[in-house]
Amino acid sequence: MTTVEIEYCVPCGFRERALDVERAILTALESDLDRVSLVMGDHGVFRVTVDGDPVYEKSEDEYDVDAIVRAVRKRL
């Protein structure tokens, strides 16, 4: 069972960014996933994990939707 979680900062206004990433992941990988979840957070967080392992962290990586999808695909 493969689960992708997208945790995003509510006060920072990252909801649209999270929805864009969710849409891109579902478009590219929907048949390979069991669940994609949005998780509300704070303190500037924007993190994407696959089965609990981080594949994107805002503090470490430049925001690029296509690169995030590639990182998720690679983890699968």
Residue frames relative to the residue before (quaternion, step in Angstrom):
aa qw qx qy qz dx dy dz
M 1.0000 0.0000 0.0000 0.0000 0.00 0.00 0.00
T 0.1270 -0.8108 0.5703 0.0352 3.59 -0.56 1.16
T 0.0649 -0.8028 0.5923 -0.0226 3.53 -0.78 1.13
V 0.1449 -0.7551 0.6351 0.0747 3.55 -0.97 0.93
E 0.0792 -0.7759 0.6248 0.0361 3.57 -0.94 0.94
I 0.1328 -0.7526 0.6421 0.0600 3.52 -1.03 0.91
E 0.0806 -0.7977 0.5975 0.0096 3.57 -0.42 1.24
Y 0.0061 0.8263 -0.5594 0.0650 3.55 -0.75 1.07
C 0.5079 -0.6508 0.4865 0.2861 3.54 -1.20 0.67
V 0.3618 -0.7456 0.5255 0.1924 3.56 -0.65 1.17
P 0.6933 0.4745 -0.3109 0.4445 3.65 0.73 -0.93
C 0.6564 0.5202 -0.3099 0.4500 3.61 1.13 -0.59
G 0.4484 -0.7060 0.4408 0.3258 3.58 1.23 -0.29
F 0.3694 0.7615 -0.4602 0.2683 3.59 1.11 0.64
R 0.3538 0.7617 -0.4881 0.2374 3.63 1.23 0.15
E 0.6686 0.4960 -0.3154 0.4555 3.62 0.83 -0.90
R 0.6182 0.5326 -0.3309 0.4740 3.57 1.04 -0.78
A 0.6624 0.5031 -0.3021 0.4656 3.59 0.92 -0.90
L 0.6537 0.5057 -0.3096 0.4702 3.58 0.99 -0.81
D 0.6232 0.5329 -0.3350 0.4641 3.61 1.04 -0.73
V 0.6682 0.4838 -0.2969 0.4810 3.58 0.95 -0.90
E 0.6324 0.5317 -0.3311 0.4558 3.59 0.96 -0.83
R 0.6593 0.5116 -0.2979 0.4635 3.58 0.90 -0.96
A 0.6736 0.4962 -0.2986 0.4592 3.60 0.89 -0.90
I 0.6510 0.5048 -0.3161 0.4706 3.59 0.97 -0.83
L 0.6721 0.4895 -0.3024 0.4661 3.59 0.90 -0.87
T 0.6342 0.5344 -0.3317 0.4496 3.58 0.98 -0.79
A 0.7557 0.4076 -0.2086 0.4682 3.57 0.89 -0.95
L 0.8502 0.2167 -0.0317 0.4787 3.58 0.90 -0.90
E 0.2715 0.8245 -0.4779 0.1345 3.61 1.22 0.09
S 0.7056 0.4719 -0.2847 0.4453 3.61 0.85 -0.86
D 0.6769 0.4866 -0.2884 0.4711 3.61 1.24 -0.30
L 0.6985 0.4695 -0.2494 0.4791 3.59 1.28 -0.15
D 0.3689 -0.7024 0.5599 0.2389 3.53 -1.25 0.51
R 0.8141 -0.0239 0.0677 0.5762 3.57 1.02 -0.77
V 0.0603 -0.7280 0.6805 0.0576 3.51 -1.23 0.72
S 0.0488 -0.8257 0.5612 -0.0297 3.58 -0.65 1.14
L 0.2702 -0.7018 0.6327 0.1848 3.50 -1.21 0.68
V 0.0995 -0.7908 0.6039 0.0097 3.55 -0.88 1.04
M 0.3228 -0.7624 0.5310 0.1803 3.56 -0.65 1.11
G 0.0189 0.8003 -0.5971 0.0522 3.56 -0.95 0.92
D 0.2977 -0.7272 0.5800 0.2147 3.53 -1.30 -0.36
H 0.7112 0.4717 -0.3278 0.4054 3.59 -1.29 -0.30
G 0.7011 -0.5237 0.2693 0.4021 3.59 1.00 0.83
V 0.3890 0.7539 -0.4629 0.2569 3.59 1.23 0.19
F 0.1655 0.7035 -0.6890 0.0539 3.51 -1.26 0.67
R 0.1541 0.8002 -0.5407 0.2087 3.53 -0.18 1.36
V 0.1268 -0.7569 0.6363 0.0777 3.55 -1.10 0.78
T 0.0339 -0.7989 0.6004 -0.0117 3.55 -0.84 1.04
V 0.1970 -0.7268 0.6444 0.1334 3.52 -1.28 0.56
D 0.8253 -0.1130 0.0046 0.5533 3.55 -0.54 1.23
G 0.7506 -0.4217 0.1990 0.4682 3.56 0.99 0.91
D 0.6399 0.5046 -0.3297 0.4767 3.60 1.25 -0.21
P 0.4233 -0.7249 0.4756 0.2629 3.62 -0.69 1.01
V 0.1107 -0.7740 0.6202 0.0636 3.55 -1.05 0.87
Y 0.7733 0.0873 -0.0783 0.6231 3.58 1.30 -0.25
E 0.0078 0.7701 -0.6363 0.0449 3.54 -1.01 0.94
K 0.4885 -0.7044 0.4285 0.2854 3.59 -0.55 1.16
S 0.6791 0.5120 -0.3033 0.4297 3.58 0.93 -0.80
E 0.7480 0.3949 -0.2074 0.4914 3.59 1.22 -0.43
D 0.7952 0.2786 -0.1103 0.5272 3.58 1.07 -0.74
E 0.4999 -0.6183 0.5105 0.3273 3.54 -1.22 0.56
Y 0.4889 -0.6700 0.4722 0.2985 3.59 -0.97 0.83
D 0.2152 0.7301 -0.6138 0.2096 3.54 -0.67 1.22
V 0.3977 -0.7531 0.4682 0.2355 3.58 -0.33 1.25
D 0.6715 0.5014 -0.3131 0.4468 3.60 0.85 -0.90
A 0.6471 0.5085 -0.3207 0.4689 3.59 1.00 -0.76
I 0.6251 0.5242 -0.3396 0.4680 3.59 1.05 -0.70
V 0.6449 0.5053 -0.3199 0.4758 3.61 0.93 -0.85
R 0.6445 0.5087 -0.3262 0.4685 3.61 0.95 -0.81
A 0.6465 0.5212 -0.3186 0.4572 3.60 1.00 -0.80
V 0.6426 0.5006 -0.3189 0.4846 3.58 1.03 -0.78
R 0.6494 0.5174 -0.3188 0.4571 3.60 0.92 -0.91
K 0.6484 0.5226 -0.3173 0.4537 3.58 0.96 -0.86
R 0.6617 0.5153 -0.2988 0.4554 3.60 1.02 -0.79
L 0.6006 0.5576 -0.3589 0.4467 3.58 1.18 -0.56
